[in-house]
Amino acid sequence: MPNYRRAFTAAFFTVPLLYLATCFYINSRLSSGFVAVELGDSEEILVDKMGQPAIRTSTGVGVPRYGKGCEAPCATRWWYENRLMLDLTAWSVDIDASGKVIHKTLWSSP
């Protein structure tokens, strides 16, 4: 078998495996962080547990792919995404004006 065919065959199997492994890693990291977040946690603790959010929205400002924004007493909603999963799963955490977690939601598409 010529070398270019071996390289193509290796890439054909390796690239999808790397994609799936990366999806799994991101998903498990965000899921475990989300479970660890507790109501009353500060923004600093939230960042320690889940990292920086992909999107931050203010009260009433939604994200088109997920729907409407949070309502008072929520001041900010932090969105965490696994974009490799094609928007099938997202995590949101609502934060009040004092910087404390007041609600969290796992969003998933069927």
N, C-alpha and C positions, 0 to 999 in steps of 0.2 A: 504494500500500500504506500503510495507516495506520501511524503511528509506533509504536504498541504492538506491532504485528506485526513490525516491523523489530527492535525491541528484543528481542522474544522469539526471533526467528530468530538474532540475534547471540549471545544468551545460550545458545541451544541448541547452538551450535557452539563458543563460547568456553569455557564451563565444562568440558566434557570435555577440551578441549585443555590447559587449565590443570592439570587433574587429572593427565593423562598426563605433562605436563612436570614437575610436582612429583614424581611417582613416579620418573621417570627421574633427576631431580636427586638425590633422597635415595639412591636405589639406587647411582648412580655414585659419590657422595661416600663412602658406607659401603664399597663394594667396593674403591675405590682405597685408602682408609685401611686396610682389612683386609689387602690385599696388602702394604702398606708395613710392617705390624707384623711384628716379628721376635722369635723366641724370645729371652728375656733382656731385652727392653725393660722399662723401669720403668713404673709406673702413670702417671707424668707424661708420658712419651713416648707411651703409649697414648692418653691424653686429647688430646695434641697431634695425633695422627694420625687419631683416630676421633671425638673429642668425648666427652661424658659418656654413659654407657650408659643405656639405657631401664630396665634391671632389673639389680640386683646380688643374687646369691644366695650363701649360704655352702655349705660342703662338705655334700653329701647333700640339700640343699634344691633340689627341682626347680621347674620352671615348668610348670604343667599343659599348656599348649599345645605345649611342646617336649619334655617328658619329664623323666627323673630328673636329679638334680644331679650335680655333679662329685665325684670321689673323690680322696683324698689321693694325691699331695702338693698337690693343688689346695686353696687356702684360700677362694677367691672366684671365682665365674664372673660375668663381665660380659656382658650381653646387649645387642645392638644390633638394632633392628627398623626396618622400614619398614612401619608400620601401614597405610599406604595400599595396600599390596600384599596386604592381607587375610591376613597371617601366612603367606604363601607362601615368604618368605625371611627368615632371621635369621642373625646372626653372633654367635658366642660366643668369648670369650677367657678362658682359665683363668689365674689368678694364684696364685702360691705365697705362703707366709707372709712371705717377704721382699719381696713386692711386685713380683716379676718375672713376665713372661709365660712360661708353660710349655707352653701348648697353645692352638690356635685351631681353630675349626670353622665351616664354612659349612653352614647347615641350609636345605634347600629341600624343598618339597613338590611332588610330581609334578603 
